[in-house]
Amino acid sequence: MTSSAATHSDLHTQSTASAFLLGIGRVTWTMMMTLTLLGSASVAGALMGMAISYRDLPDVRSLAAYAPNETTYIYDINGKLLTGLHEEENRQVVPLDKISPHLKLSVLAIEDSNFYHHDGINPLGILRAALTNYQAGQTVQGASTLSMQLVKNLYLTPDRTLSRKLAEAVLALRIEQLLSKDELLELYLNQVYWGHNTYGVETAARSYFKKSAEQLTLGESAMMAGIIQAPESYSPFVDFEVAKERQNIVLNRLLELKWITPDEAEAAQAEEIALGEITSFQRSQAPDVTNTVVQELTQRFGREALVRGGLRVQTALDWKMQQIAEQTIHRNHQYYSHAADQMALVAYHPYPFH
């Protein structure tokens, strides 16, 4: 029985390895053919050498336990957000089922409409997107699969070289064997950069539209999906008209794919967009309290856990009562300033913590 199980495991391993090598061969062959047609046979030969030495690329198995950096939030006793603590990456991670279906479809339409039908690479799709974008004079379709974009962001440099593009393809094949399509889409949507030091769909939705990713409408989703290609340039905070143009491109792509109806597209285009505000690096609403909290958390857990660990911290401060107290002091200080340069108010209520 043990020998039989071991043999079955070996056959499964060999089958997986064979499928992976076939995928490598397909990527290399397709790119070689394309490059040869362009008169770049020497470059194609170099890419073949890189494909053969794919073992030197990063080990993507760690991705199964990967956890993105996440913002720590500090609240008052009633759940009022006082401040968020993060370094470059302002991010709140959410599961895939807490993301609007409109947004998932919008991102797939503009970035990788064949995501659920390929194994990490789509060479013909890349060529088709390049031709479409050339004819349109702007980026209308993404040239890389979501899996390729994900490994580029996690493992590779931003250099735009042919060797790096092949590395993307090889690593994309690997992660497609490691994670399911839904797991990859969830990771992508929580990892991708949306502009203004905002990473991940939840933080971006709350910044751009003051709502959760789960509540996004089709119009808002199409606008957010259109931002991905160039977040700092297409952001509605920077140029709302450009953001609307990008929104229309996404909606037209959804129509072309027949993922929405003409009536839905028209309603989304006419939808009134209410923008939020940039949420990264905002000043705390109660700095005296949150500064003390930060000091204690840093002593307990360390700086790294505080700014990257996604902690949720509730304080004993009642923000509404704090505002009333400050207004009371300010109002009465005007009447008693002749008698006292400074005034203070101390209020105590033993909240029943359990």
NORQUIDA-V202917 format. One record per residue. N is the residue number from 1. PHI is phi in degrees with one decimal (NA if undefined). PSI is psi in radians with two decimals (999 if undefined). Layout:
n = <N;N>
phi = <PHI;PHI>
psi = <PSI;PSI>
This chain:
n = <1;2;3;4;5;6;7;8;9;10;11;12;13;14;15;16;17;18;19;20;21;22;23;24;25;26;27;28;29;30;31;32;33;34;35;36;37;38;39;40;41;42;43;44;45;46;47;48;49;50;51;52;53;54;55;56;57;58;59;60;61;62;63;64;65;66;67;68;69;70;71;72;73;74;75;76;77;78;79;80;81;82;83;84;85;86;87;88;89;90;91;92;93;94;95;96;97;98;99;100;101;102;103;104;105;106;107;108;109;110;111;112;113;114;115;116;117;118;119;120;121;122;123;124;125;126;127;128;129;130;131;132;133;134;135;136;137;138;139;140;141;142;143;144;145;146;147;148;149;150;151;152;153;154;155;156;157;158;159;160;161;162;163;164;165;166;167;168;169;170;171;172;173;174;175;176;177;178;179;180;181;182;183;184;185;186;187;188;189;190;191;192;193;194;195;196;197;198;199;200;201;202;203;204;205;206;207;208;209;210;211;212;213;214;215;216;217;218;219;220;221;222;223;224;225;226;227;228;229;230;231;232;233;234;235;236;237;238;239;240;241;242;243;244;245;246;247;248;249;250;251;252;253;254;255;256;257;258;259;260;261;262;263;264;265;266;267;268;269;270;271;272;273;274;275;276;277;278;279;280;281;282;283;284;285;286;287;288;289;290;291;292;293;294;295;296;297;298;299;300;301;302;303;304;305;306;307;308;309;310;311;312;313;314;315;316;317;318;319;320;321;322;323;324;325;326;327;328;329;330;331;332;333;334;335;336;337;338;339;340;341;342;343;344;345;346;347;348;349;350;351;352;353;354>
phi = <NA;-64.8;-62.3;-63.8;-63.7;-65.0;-63.7;-61.7;-64.1;-62.5;-63.4;-64.8;-62.2;-64.4;-63.4;-63.5;-63.5;-63.2;-62.3;-65.2;-65.7;-64.6;-64.3;-59.1;-62.3;-66.6;-61.4;-62.5;-60.7;-62.1;-68.2;-64.1;-62.6;-63.8;-66.6;-63.6;-61.9;-88.8;82.4;-120.0;-63.0;-65.8;-66.8;-60.3;-63.2;-65.5;-67.1;-61.2;-61.9;-67.6;-61.9;-64.7;-96.7;-63.0;-64.4;-80.8;-77.1;-56.5;-84.0;-85.7;-63.6;-65.9;-64.5;-63.1;-112.9;-72.4;-129.4;-63.5;-60.0;-135.8;-70.7;-91.5;-116.6;-114.7;-118.7;-83.1;-67.3;-99.7;91.6;-73.4;-70.5;-98.2;-166.3;-122.0;-118.5;-159.9;-96.4;-68.7;-92.2;-88.7;-146.0;-126.8;-82.4;-133.1;-71.4;-60.3;-75.9;-104.4;-117.0;-54.8;-57.5;-60.8;-71.0;-59.7;-67.6;-64.8;-65.9;-62.9;-62.0;-90.2;-105.9;-167.2;-69.7;-101.3;-51.3;-83.7;-122.8;-119.3;-105.1;117.4;-131.0;-148.7;-54.4;-66.1;-65.3;-63.5;-64.9;-64.6;-65.1;-62.2;-66.9;-62.0;-65.8;-65.5;-67.0;-81.4;75.6;-160.6;-77.2;-106.4;-130.8;-70.6;-93.6;-114.2;-71.8;-60.8;-64.1;-66.5;-63.2;-64.3;-68.1;-62.8;-68.4;-89.1;-123.0;-114.2;-80.1;-78.9;-58.6;-95.8;-123.3;-65.8;-64.7;-68.7;-64.1;-67.9;-59.7;-57.6;-63.3;-63.7;-68.1;-63.6;-59.8;-65.2;-70.7;-66.7;-80.8;-88.4;-122.4;-75.2;-60.7;-63.8;-64.1;-66.1;-65.0;-60.8;-63.5;-61.4;-66.0;-87.0;-97.3;-64.9;-88.5;-114.8;99.2;57.6;58.8;-106.3;-120.6;85.9;-68.2;-66.2;-64.5;-65.9;-62.7;-70.4;-76.4;-71.4;-131.0;56.0;-150.8;-74.5;-62.5;-68.9;-98.1;-63.4;-82.8;-64.0;-62.2;-66.8;-63.4;-63.6;-66.3;-65.6;-62.5;-69.9;-75.8;-54.1;-60.1;-152.2;-55.9;-74.9;-91.1;-93.5;-59.2;-65.9;-70.2;-91.1;-149.7;-65.3;-65.5;-64.1;-61.4;-66.9;-62.4;-64.9;-58.6;-65.6;-62.3;-65.6;-62.8;-64.7;-67.5;-61.3;-64.8;-59.4;-80.7;63.5;-89.0;-136.7;-93.7;-56.5;-65.4;-66.2;-63.3;-63.4;-65.0;-67.8;-65.4;-86.3;-62.5;-77.8;-96.3;-103.0;-80.1;-92.9;-153.3;-67.3;-103.7;-73.7;59.5;-79.7;-71.5;-64.1;-76.7;-138.0;-59.7;-61.2;-75.5;-67.8;-62.9;-66.4;-61.9;-60.7;-60.4;-68.7;-64.5;-63.1;-64.9;-78.9;-116.2;93.7;-63.9;-61.4;-64.6;-69.9;-95.3;-128.8;-89.5;66.2;-71.0;-120.2;-119.4;-106.5;-99.7;-86.8;-70.8;-101.3;-62.3;-65.2;-66.8;-62.3;-64.2;-61.4;-63.2;-65.6;-64.8;-64.0;-62.7;-62.2;-66.0;-77.2;-62.5;-64.0;-85.3;-112.7;-61.8;-69.9;-102.4;-148.4;-75.8;-130.6;-135.8;-144.9;-132.1;-120.9;-124.4;-131.8;-145.3;-76.5;-65.0;-81.5;-77.5;-127.9>
psi = <-0.75;-0.75;-0.71;-0.76;-0.71;-0.70;-0.74;-0.72;-0.74;-0.74;-0.67;-0.75;-0.76;-0.68;-0.77;-0.76;-0.72;-0.75;-0.69;-0.77;-0.61;-0.66;-0.75;-0.79;-0.67;-0.75;-0.87;-0.77;-0.81;-0.81;-0.63;-0.75;-0.74;-0.81;-0.64;-0.73;-0.49;0.03;0.49;0.87;-0.60;-0.69;-0.69;-0.67;-0.68;-0.66;-0.63;-0.71;-0.69;-0.69;-0.67;-0.60;0.62;-0.33;-0.30;-0.13;2.85;2.60;1.97;0.00;-0.44;-0.28;-0.44;-0.47;0.30;2.37;2.01;2.70;2.43;2.53;2.46;2.36;2.40;2.23;2.83;-3.06;-0.36;0.12;0.15;2.20;2.20;-0.72;2.83;2.47;2.17;2.93;-2.14;-0.70;1.80;1.86;2.45;2.06;2.37;2.64;2.82;-0.61;-0.04;0.32;2.33;2.32;-0.55;-0.72;-0.73;-0.78;-0.67;-0.74;-0.78;-0.69;-0.76;-0.40;-0.65;1.39;-0.29;0.33;-0.78;0.09;0.00;3.00;0.48;-0.40;2.65;1.26;-0.75;-0.61;-0.64;-0.79;-0.71;-0.74;-0.70;-0.73;-0.76;-0.78;-0.64;-0.76;-0.62;-0.31;0.21;2.98;1.92;-0.61;2.54;2.52;-0.26;2.68;2.85;-0.64;-0.70;-0.72;-0.68;-0.84;-0.55;-0.80;-0.57;-0.60;-0.42;2.89;2.80;0.09;2.35;1.39;2.78;-0.65;-0.67;-0.60;-0.70;-0.67;-0.70;-0.81;-0.77;-0.81;-0.57;-0.71;-0.69;-0.85;-0.44;-0.47;-0.39;-0.72;2.71;2.92;-0.77;-0.68;-0.71;-0.74;-0.74;-0.79;-0.74;-0.86;-0.48;-0.27;-0.56;2.60;2.29;0.15;2.71;0.74;0.45;2.14;2.43;2.59;-0.61;-0.85;-0.67;-0.75;-0.72;-0.52;-0.92;-0.63;0.09;0.73;2.89;2.83;-0.49;-0.42;0.02;2.38;3.05;-0.75;-0.77;-0.71;-0.77;-0.66;-0.75;-0.72;-0.61;-0.29;-0.52;-0.71;-0.65;1.36;-0.72;-0.43;-0.63;-0.04;2.35;-0.34;-0.46;-0.87;1.75;-0.63;-0.70;-0.72;-0.65;-0.66;-0.75;-0.67;-0.77;-0.62;-0.76;-0.77;-0.70;-0.64;-0.71;-0.69;-0.77;-0.66;-0.13;0.57;-0.28;2.87;2.82;-0.64;-0.70;-0.71;-0.77;-0.74;-0.68;-0.69;-0.59;-0.14;2.35;2.15;2.10;1.92;2.65;-2.22;2.80;2.20;-0.20;2.40;0.65;2.65;2.49;2.52;-0.34;1.24;-0.61;-0.70;-0.88;-0.55;-0.69;-0.72;-0.76;-0.75;-0.78;-0.73;-0.68;-0.72;-0.64;-0.79;-0.25;2.76;-0.72;-0.79;-0.57;-0.78;-0.13;-0.17;-0.09;0.68;2.63;1.98;2.16;2.23;3.03;-0.02;2.33;1.82;-0.66;-0.77;-0.60;-0.74;-0.73;-0.73;-0.78;-0.70;-0.66;-0.79;-0.80;-0.75;-0.78;-0.45;-0.52;-0.56;-0.50;0.24;-0.46;-0.38;-0.41;2.32;-0.53;2.63;2.70;2.71;2.28;2.15;2.40;2.30;2.11;1.61;2.36;1.50;2.46;999>
